[in-house]
Amino acid sequence: MRSGNADSVSDSTISLKKKVAIARFSNETKSGNSFLVNKDGDRLGKQASDILSARLTESGKFLMFERIDSDKMSTEQMLAGMSESGISVDYLIVGSVSEFGRSTTSDTGFFSRSKEQKAFAKVNVRLVEVSTGRIIHAEEGAGEASVDTKTTFGVGLSAGFDKSISDKAISAAISQLITNLMDNMLSSPWKSYLLAKEDDLFIMAGGPSQGITEGMSLQVMKNGRQVKNPKTGAVIQLPGKKAAEITVVATHGTDEFTELSFVEVTM
């Protein structure tokens, strides 16, 4: 959390939920097949963002927010739009489906006929730290799915192309990258903001939906000063120091947008 002097409140030992927004994935493939696109011309991108959002939600470790249409905005425009709309998240995930392909092979015998359908997908994601606007992680995943059909003496399954294997291929690609993506989001301490002071208590952003409970202790960290590397021009944030310890006295609010916590300084 941050107060007026840019101190931050954090804790690296308690698993508190971070806020994540997923931009709608762009479809960088060249496929023109009708079943690969939606009314906006991008079914593959929507599939990928929906599957990733569902996976992160199912983990129970993040608060997920409505996705943003990345096809029509740059990352900078998305971050600016989130700021203007009052959406405060820790991370923005921007992605694309970079490759997709399908194939069908048949084998016909004297009494039987078999057909194998395959789909291949490659998904790329970039993890943006919203507070700095920096891309802190990039990951690529590839996946494949297949289905077999067989008829003997004319008896058995016979079908056109199974559209569900495109979902399975994208899901397999996301499975390959999601562990590293989650590890990067979970590796840094949870942070929030000190918004104001009310009598002897401070008001902190965040509440039960993020895992904050009464009696929980958190550290207030004074941000280290920033220095500029004359060789690269990069601005480096030096490590901060512990300024105080606070304890949650009570929580207030009904959802992740309105939740607040009242805290007192204990050290």
N, C-alpha and C positions, 0 to 999 in steps of 0.2 A: 504494500500500500504506500501511498505517498501523501505527505502533508505539504503544507505550503513551502517548506524549505527543502522539498524534494527528498525527504527521508522516505524509506520504504519499509513496509511491514512484511515479513515473510517467515516461512518455516519450511525446512527441507526434510523434516522427519515425519510429518503428518501428510497423509495422502488426501489433499484437497483438490477439488475438481477445477480444472482450468477451462476457460471459455474459448471455443474454437468455431470458426466460420469456414465453410467450404464454398469456394467459388465454383460455379458450374464448369465442368471440364470442357475444354474445346475439343473438337474432333478434327485431328490433323491428318486423318486417313483420306485416301483418294476414292474410297468406295462410293458408288452411286446407287447401290441396291436400295430399293424402296424400304425394305424392312429394317435398314440400318439408320433411318432418319425419322424424326418426328415432324410435327407440323412446322417447327422452327428450323428444320433441316439438321437436327443433331440428336438422334436417338442414342448413339453410342456414348456421347458425352454425358447425357442425362443418366444413363445406366451407371456409368462409372462413379459419378458424384453421389448418386443415391446409394450404391453399394458401400462406398467408403463411409458415408454418413451413418448408415445402419451399423457397420462394424464398430465404429468409434462409440456410437451410442450404446451398443450392446456391452462394451467393455465396462461401462459404469464409471469411467474415470474422467469423463469430460462433459461439459455442458455444450450442446450443439446448437448453432444458430442458423437461421435461414440462409440458403446459399445465394450468391450474387452471380449475375450473368457475366462471366469473364470474357465472352466472345465480343462484347461491345465496349469493354473498358480495359484500360491498362491496370497493372497492379497499383500504381500511384493513384489513379482515379477511384479504384475500389476502396483504398484506404481513406481517401478524402471523403468519399460518400458515406462510409461507415462512421467517420467522425462527425459529419454533418447531421446524420440521422440519430446520433446518440448511442450507437451500438459500440459497446466497449468489450473487446475480446482480446485474448492473449495472443492467439495465432490465427493466421489466415492461410488456408491451403489452396493453392492454385495448381490445376493439373490439366493434362491432355491425354487423349487416346492417340498415341503416335503411330501405331500399326494395328491393322486388323485384316485377317484373311480367312477364307473358308475353302474347303475342298471336299469333293465327294469321289470315292473310289468304289467300283463295283467288281464283283467276282461271280461269274455265271458258270454253273456246272450243269451236268446232264439233268439232275433232279432238283437242284437248289440254286438259289440266287442270294447273294449277300451284298450289303451296301454299308460302307463306313463313311460317316460324315464328321468332319473335323473343323474346328475354329481355333484361331490363334489371335491373341491380343497382347499388346504392349502398352503399359500405362506409365506416365511420368508425373511426378508431383514435386512441387516446390513448397517449402514451409517458410512462411514469412512471419517474423516477429513484429507484431503490430507497433509496439512502443518505439522501435527503431526504424522500421521499414526495411530491415535487412533480410535477405534470404539466408537462413541459417542452416538449411538442409535441403538436399535434392536427392531423389530416389527414383529408381526405375524398376518396374516389375513386369515379368512376362508370364503368360499362362496359356494353357491349351486344354481343350475339352473335345470329347468325341462321343459318338453314339453309333451302335451297330444295329442293323435290321437284317433279318434273314427269312426267306421263304423256302419251304421244301414241298415239292409237289403242289405248288401254288398256295400252300397253307402257311400263314405266318404274318408278320408285320410288313407292311409296305406303306411308305409315307414319303412325302416331299421333304424338303430341307427342314430340319428341326431348329426353329428359331431360338429355342431356349439355350442352345449350346453357346450362343454369343454371350449371354449372361454368365454362363459358367466359365467361359474363357476369361472374361473381364474380372470375375470374382477370383479366379486363380491368380491372375496378375496382381490384384490388390493384396491377396494373401501373402505374396512374396515380399511386398514392400511395407506392409502395415506395422510389423514388429519394430523395425528401425524408426519408422515415422513416429510411433507412439513413444519409444524410448527417448527420442529427441525432445518431445513435448513434455515428458515427465522428468527429464534430467535436471531442469532448473527449478529453484525454489518457487513455491506459489507466492504470488504478490497481489496486493490490493492497495486501496487508497484510504487515508484518513481524510474525511471530508470536512469535518467541523468539530467544534468543542461545545458540549452541552453541560453546563455546570462543571462537575468534576470528572465527567466522562468524555471520551472522544467517540465520534461516530465514524464507523468504518464501513466501506462498501463490501457487500457480500453477506451471505447468511447460510441457512441450513441446506439449500440446494447445492451448495458447493462443499458441504461437509463441515461447516462451522457450527460448533455447539457451545453451550454455556459452560464456562470453566476452562475452556481451551486457552493455552498460552501461546503467544506469538512473539516474535522478535521485531523490534523497530530498528532498521538498519539505516545508518546515515550514508548516503551515496558518496562514493569516492569522487575526487575531482576528475575532470576530463583533461587529457593531454593530447596534443597533436603530434603525430609522427611526421617530422619534416621531410622524410624520404618518400613516403607514400601519400601523405596528406590525410591519412585516416585519423579519425578522432577515437581515442581509446579511453574507456571508462575504467578507472582504477578501482580495486576492491574497496567495498565499503566497510564500515565498522559498526558494531552493535551500539546503539544509542540508548535503548530501553527495552523492557519486556512488558507486554500488556496481557491482560486476561479478559476474555469475553464475559460480560456480565449478563447481557440479554440480547435477543435477536428480534427483528421486526420486519414485516413485509410478507407478501403472499407469493411472490415468484422471483426468478433470477433478475428481473428488471428493477424490482422495488425493494429487494431485501437489503437490510442494514443490520449492523451489529453495534452494540454499545460496549465499549471497552474501557478498562481503567489501567493506569500505569501501576505496575507492581514492583518494578525494579528500575 
